[in-house]
Amino acid sequence: MDAGAIFWDIVPYVSLAILVVGTWWRYRYDKFGWTTRSSQLYESRLLRIGSPLFHFGILVVIVGHIIGLVIPQSWTAAVGMSQHTYHIQAITLGTVAGLSTLAGVILLIYRRRTNGPVFSATTVNDKVMYLVLVAAIVAGLATTFIGAGVIGEEHNYRETVSPWFRSIWILQPRGDLMVEAPLSFQIHTMIGLVLFALWPFTRLVHAFSAPIGYLFRPYVVYRGRDEARTGQLMGSQPRRRGGW
């Protein structure tokens, strides 16, 4: 078997093992460090702009990756979506989301570099994380343009990268498919695997404890001061004396 195929057969499992074991270790032995180490107290103006740009952009990027890697091409064809239509929507959403994510992370890095207290709170770990994150975003934008044929020859990654990705999860790796993919796709995938391996040991680990429960919890009932003293809830009618 080709050495490149063996590489793409083994490395994903190594990255996944580090992600799972590292996350367990971090939660088991470093619960107090399981945080973003917020620096909003030091500076909030740039944070209010950069953070939403990055977070909303990365959410769209993640959804786009799930659609492109998990959903087979035959499924989109079955619902009447041609390959050309898929490429048009992929490059449109991918470009907008990628540029938003890149602009957000660059603004956050600029904030950390130019604000003294924020820079002092930045660790070497943070710097490595930002470097790999920016590299992944830039490589992702490059593959978006290359895959759609904007730069170079068009490549349908759903015939190479996507089947390889799905083969990893069913424990039947097809590294030979990744060997057939253009170099830009291989670089982007490799950077992504490095990012996942670093994930448990950086502030990115807070993504695993996002407050999703807030979406499903009951409404909070507020009481005014006068109502709290009388024991009446907002909007409730006072009981009548004697009778119903």
C-alpha positions as CSV (number, residue, x, y, z in Angstrom):
1,M,0.0,0.0,0.0
2,D,1.2,3.5,-0.8
3,A,2.8,5.4,2.1
4,G,0.5,8.4,1.6
5,A,-2.6,6.2,1.9
6,I,-1.2,4.6,5.1
7,F,-0.6,8.1,6.5
8,W,-4.2,9.2,5.8
9,D,-5.4,5.9,7.3
10,I,-3.6,6.3,10.6
11,V,-3.3,10.0,11.4
12,P,-7.0,10.7,11.8
13,Y,-7.3,8.1,14.5
14,V,-4.3,9.5,16.3
15,S,-5.8,13.0,16.2
16,L,-9.2,11.7,17.4
17,A,-7.6,9.7,20.2
18,I,-5.8,12.8,21.5
19,L,-9.0,14.8,21.2
20,V,-11.0,12.3,23.2
21,V,-8.4,11.4,25.8
22,G,-7.2,15.0,26.2
23,T,-10.7,16.3,26.7
24,W,-11.4,13.7,29.4
25,W,-8.1,14.5,31.1
26,R,-8.8,18.2,31.0
27,Y,-12.3,17.8,32.5
28,R,-11.0,15.3,35.1
29,Y,-8.0,17.2,36.3
30,D,-8.4,20.8,35.2
31,K,-12.0,21.8,35.7
32,F,-11.0,25.2,37.0
33,G,-9.1,25.8,33.8
34,W,-12.0,24.8,31.6
35,T,-12.8,28.4,30.6
36,T,-12.2,30.9,27.9
37,R,-10.3,33.1,30.4
38,S,-12.4,36.1,29.4
39,S,-10.6,39.4,29.0
40,Q,-13.8,41.5,28.6
41,L,-12.9,43.3,31.8
42,Y,-9.8,44.8,30.1
43,E,-11.3,45.8,26.8
44,S,-14.9,45.3,25.4
45,R,-15.2,47.6,22.3
46,L,-13.3,45.4,19.9
47,L,-14.5,42.3,21.6
48,R,-18.1,43.2,20.9
49,I,-17.3,43.3,17.1
50,G,-14.7,40.5,16.7
51,S,-16.3,37.8,18.9
52,P,-19.7,37.7,17.1
53,L,-18.0,37.8,13.7
54,F,-15.9,34.9,14.6
55,H,-18.5,32.8,16.4
56,F,-21.3,33.2,13.9
57,G,-18.9,32.7,11.0
58,I,-17.4,29.5,12.5
59,L,-20.9,28.1,13.1
60,V,-21.8,28.5,9.4
61,V,-18.4,27.0,8.5
62,I,-19.1,24.0,10.7
63,V,-22.5,23.5,9.2
64,G,-21.0,23.7,5.7
65,H,-18.4,21.1,6.6
66,I,-21.1,18.8,7.9
67,I,-23.1,19.1,4.8
68,G,-20.1,18.7,2.5
69,L,-18.5,15.8,4.3
70,V,-21.3,13.8,5.8
71,I,-24.1,14.0,3.2
72,P,-23.2,11.9,0.1
73,Q,-23.4,13.5,-3.3
74,S,-26.1,10.9,-4.3
75,W,-28.4,12.3,-1.6
76,T,-28.3,15.9,-2.9
77,A,-28.7,14.6,-6.4
78,A,-31.8,12.7,-5.3
79,V,-33.5,15.8,-4.2
80,G,-32.8,17.5,-7.5
81,M,-29.7,19.6,-6.6
82,S,-27.1,19.5,-9.4
83,Q,-23.4,19.5,-8.8
84,H,-23.2,23.0,-10.4
85,T,-25.9,24.3,-8.0
86,Y,-24.1,22.8,-5.0
87,H,-20.9,24.4,-6.0
88,I,-22.5,27.8,-6.4
89,Q,-24.1,27.7,-2.9
90,A,-20.9,26.2,-1.4
91,I,-18.6,28.9,-2.7
92,T,-21.1,31.7,-1.8
93,L,-21.8,30.6,1.8
94,G,-18.2,29.3,2.3
95,T,-16.7,32.6,1.2
96,V,-19.0,34.8,3.3
97,A,-18.6,32.6,6.4
98,G,-14.9,32.1,5.9
99,L,-14.2,35.8,5.5
100,S,-16.4,36.6,8.5
101,T,-14.5,34.1,10.6
102,L,-11.1,35.4,9.4
103,A,-12.1,39.0,10.0
104,G,-13.3,38.1,13.5
105,V,-10.2,36.2,14.5
106,I,-7.8,38.8,13.1
107,L,-9.7,41.5,15.1
108,L,-9.4,39.4,18.2
109,I,-5.7,38.9,17.6
110,Y,-5.2,42.6,17.0
111,R,-7.0,43.3,20.2
112,R,-4.7,41.0,22.1
113,R,-1.6,42.4,20.6
114,T,-2.4,46.1,21.1
115,N,-4.1,46.0,24.5
116,G,-1.5,45.8,27.3
117,P,-3.6,43.9,29.9
118,V,-5.1,41.6,27.3
119,F,-1.6,40.8,25.9
120,S,-0.3,40.1,29.3
121,A,-3.0,37.5,29.8
122,T,-2.2,35.8,26.5
123,T,-0.2,32.6,27.0
124,V,2.1,30.7,24.6
125,N,-0.7,28.2,24.3
126,D,-3.0,30.9,23.1
127,K,-0.5,32.1,20.5
128,V,-0.1,28.6,19.1
129,M,-3.9,28.1,19.0
130,Y,-4.4,31.4,17.1
131,L,-1.7,30.5,14.6
132,V,-3.2,27.1,13.8
133,L,-6.7,28.5,13.7
134,V,-5.8,31.2,11.3
135,A,-3.9,28.7,9.1
136,A,-7.0,26.4,9.0
137,I,-9.3,29.3,8.0
138,V,-7.0,30.6,5.3
139,A,-6.5,27.0,3.9
140,G,-10.2,26.5,4.1
141,L,-10.9,29.6,2.0
142,A,-8.2,28.5,-0.5
143,T,-9.9,25.0,-0.9
144,T,-13.3,26.7,-1.3
145,F,-12.0,28.7,-4.3
146,I,-10.0,25.7,-5.7
147,G,-12.8,23.3,-5.3
148,A,-15.3,25.6,-7.1
149,G,-12.8,26.2,-9.9
150,V,-12.3,29.9,-9.1
151,I,-8.5,29.2,-8.8
152,G,-7.1,26.4,-10.9
153,E,-9.0,23.4,-12.1
154,E,-12.3,22.5,-10.4
155,H,-12.2,19.6,-8.1
156,N,-15.3,17.7,-6.7
157,Y,-14.1,16.9,-3.2
158,R,-17.3,14.9,-2.5
159,E,-15.7,12.2,-4.6
160,T,-12.4,12.1,-2.7
161,V,-12.3,13.9,0.7
162,S,-15.9,13.3,1.7
163,P,-15.9,9.5,1.2
164,W,-12.5,9.3,3.0
165,F,-14.0,11.2,5.9
166,R,-17.0,8.9,6.2
167,S,-14.7,5.8,5.9
168,I,-12.9,6.9,9.0
169,W,-16.0,6.7,11.1
170,I,-17.1,3.3,9.9
171,L,-13.5,2.0,10.7
172,Q,-12.8,1.2,7.0
173,P,-10.3,4.0,6.2
174,R,-9.7,4.8,2.5
175,G,-6.5,6.8,2.6
176,D,-6.1,6.3,-1.1
177,L,-9.0,8.7,-1.7
178,M,-7.1,11.5,0.1
179,V,-4.0,10.8,-2.0
180,E,-6.1,11.6,-5.1
181,A,-7.2,15.0,-3.7
182,P,-5.3,18.2,-4.6
183,L,-2.5,19.3,-2.3
184,S,-4.5,22.3,-1.0
185,F,-7.2,19.9,0.3
186,Q,-4.6,17.7,2.0
187,I,-3.0,20.7,3.6
188,H,-6.3,22.0,4.9
189,T,-7.2,18.6,6.3
190,M,-3.8,18.2,7.9
191,I,-4.1,21.6,9.6
192,G,-7.6,20.6,10.8
193,L,-6.3,17.4,12.4
194,V,-3.6,19.3,14.2
195,L,-6.2,21.8,15.4
196,F,-8.3,19.0,16.8
197,A,-5.3,17.5,18.6
198,L,-4.6,20.8,20.2
199,W,-8.2,21.5,21.0
200,P,-8.4,19.9,24.5
201,F,-5.4,21.9,25.7
202,T,-6.5,25.3,24.6
203,R,-9.3,27.7,25.5
204,L,-11.3,26.2,22.5
205,V,-12.3,23.4,24.9
206,H,-15.1,25.7,26.2
207,A,-17.0,24.9,23.0
208,F,-17.9,21.5,24.5
209,S,-19.7,23.2,27.4
210,A,-21.7,25.7,25.4
211,P,-24.9,26.6,27.3
212,I,-27.3,24.7,25.0
213,G,-29.6,24.1,27.9
214,Y,-30.6,27.8,27.9
215,L,-32.6,27.1,24.7
216,F,-34.8,24.6,26.4
217,R,-35.1,25.8,30.0
218,P,-38.5,27.2,31.3
219,Y,-39.1,30.9,31.2
220,V,-37.8,32.9,34.2
221,V,-40.6,34.6,36.1
222,Y,-39.6,38.0,37.5
223,R,-41.3,39.7,40.4
224,G,-41.4,43.4,41.2
225,R,-40.6,44.7,44.6
226,D,-44.2,45.4,45.6
227,E,-45.3,42.1,44.2
228,A,-42.6,40.2,46.1
229,R,-43.8,41.8,49.3
230,T,-47.5,40.8,48.7
231,G,-46.6,37.4,47.2
232,Q,-48.4,38.1,43.9
233,L,-46.9,37.2,40.6
234,M,-46.7,39.7,37.7
235,G,-50.0,39.8,35.8
236,S,-51.9,37.9,38.5
237,Q,-55.3,39.2,39.8
238,P,-55.7,39.7,43.5
239,R,-58.0,37.2,45.2
240,R,-61.5,38.4,46.2
241,R,-62.5,38.1,49.8
242,G,-65.3,35.7,50.5
243,G,-66.5,33.7,47.5
244,W,-65.0,32.8,44.1
